[in-house]
Amino acid sequence: MNGEMKVHGHYNGLKTTLLFAIMWAVIMLIWWLTGAQSGTLSMYIIIGLVTTFASYWFSDRIAIASMQARPVSEQEAPELYQIVRELSNRAGKPMPRIYIAPTDSPNAFATGRNERHAAVCCTQGILRMLNAREIRGVLGHELMHVYNHDILTSAVASAMATVITYLGYSLMYFGGGNSRNREDSSGVVGLIGVLVSSVLAPIGASLIQMAISRTREYDADEDGSRLTGDPEALASALHKITVGVNEDPMPQTAGTQSAAAMMIANPFSAQGFSRLFSTHPPTSDRIARLMQMSREMERAQSSQSSQIR
């Protein structure tokens, strides 16, 4: 396989653009309903832009540090290096840096603003739990996050969600910025503004961010499986990881929470209502899609073999 892997048939750019448009619409709706001064909105937009740049430009350093991961040499992890080198060569990309995180909870992630500044990280738990074929499936998925430039999209979504949330809190505690809003604060518009800014906006921003993240997970599953040519390996790995996380979830620290969205599976135990806010789609759905993909690939290979004969 030569050349860079590309996303096929996802309409990814259109979906992401629509979601970003909704987020901007929420910001402007809050601003209009509450009569906030333009300076307040400008301040939080600047905060969002700065946050976006920092989280994107330093994404690899932030993620690695948050997990207290250490770099490993090829002598320490020869099999891991062999897998990553093979997959990056197949994709026509540079070899990323390799790290191991000192936690028994099984998981993995890749990060970096582009393929030249990429890093992959596996936990000690996942290396003990999975076989080489399954590790290969996991790393194919994670590398496609970098190759498809998902880090930038995630950084922008996270920053915009932060803008909406902080703007909502600001308006909830300090109110609007002009006399008309203060005079009408007891009216219907004022009540709607308070409701939207204090309750619905932060929730809506989080849900949109989750939707973007979930879409990227499905796409990375598909593209990573095309890179490895082995969807069943990733399906098997996801099943084992989910069981392992349920038995040994990661502690919810500031570091693990900041890196959670980048991991191949939700590192925390998600039960009940908290599943709504998970950055990852249900594992059962992902496995079903992968097994369907495997069957389609087998049929295509069988058809090609018949034509050759």
KALINFEN-V131056 format. One record per residue. N is the residue number from 1. BURIAL is # if it has 16 or more other C-alpha atoms within 10 Angstrom, else .. Layout:
BEGIN
N	BURIAL
N	BURIAL
END
This chain:
BEGIN
1	.
2	.
3	.
4	.
5	#
6	.
7	#
8	.
9	.
10	.
11	.
12	.
13	.
14	.
15	.
16	#
17	.
18	.
19	#
20	#
21	.
22	.
23	#
24	#
25	.
26	#
27	#
28	.
29	#
30	#
31	#
32	#
33	#
34	#
35	#
36	#
37	.
38	.
39	.
40	.
41	#
42	.
43	.
44	#
45	#
46	.
47	#
48	#
49	#
50	.
51	#
52	#
53	.
54	.
55	#
56	#
57	#
58	.
59	#
60	#
61	.
62	#
63	#
64	#
65	.
66	#
67	#
68	.
69	#
70	.
71	.
72	#
73	.
74	.
75	.
76	.
77	.
78	.
79	.
80	#
81	#
82	.
83	#
84	#
85	#
86	.
87	#
88	#
89	#
90	#
91	#
92	.
93	#
94	.
95	#
96	#
97	#
98	#
99	#
100	#
101	#
102	.
103	#
104	#
105	#
106	#
107	#
108	#
109	#
110	#
111	#
112	#
113	#
114	#
115	#
116	.
117	#
118	#
119	#
120	#
121	#
122	#
123	#
124	#
125	#
126	#
127	#
128	.
129	#
130	#
131	.
132	.
133	#
134	#
135	#
136	#
137	#
138	#
139	#
140	#
141	#
142	#
143	#
144	#
145	#
146	#
147	#
148	#
149	.
150	#
151	#
152	#
153	#
154	#
155	#
156	#
157	#
158	#
159	#
160	#
161	#
162	#
163	#
164	#
165	#
166	#
167	#
168	#
169	#
170	#
171	#
172	#
173	.
174	.
175	#
176	#
177	#
178	.
179	.
180	.
181	#
182	.
183	.
184	.
185	#
186	.
187	.
188	.
189	#
190	#
191	.
192	#
193	#
194	#
195	.
196	#
197	#
198	#
199	.
200	#
201	#
202	#
203	#
204	#
205	#
206	#
207	#
208	#
209	#
210	#
211	#
212	#
213	#
214	#
215	#
216	#
217	#
218	#
219	#
220	#
221	#
222	#
223	#
224	#
225	#
226	#
227	#
228	#
229	.
230	#
231	#
232	#
233	#
234	#
235	#
236	#
237	#
238	#
239	.
240	#
241	#
242	#
243	.
244	#
245	#
246	#
247	.
248	#
249	#
250	#
251	.
252	.
253	.
254	.
255	#
256	#
257	#
258	.
259	#
260	#
261	#
262	#
263	#
264	#
265	#
266	#
267	#
268	#
269	#
270	.
271	.
272	.
273	.
274	.
275	.
276	.
277	#
278	#
279	#
280	#
281	#
282	.
283	#
284	.
285	.
286	#
287	#
288	.
289	#
290	#
291	#
292	.
293	#
294	#
295	.
296	.
297	#
298	.
299	.
300	.
301	.
302	.
303	.
304	.
305	.
306	.
307	.
308	.
309	.
END
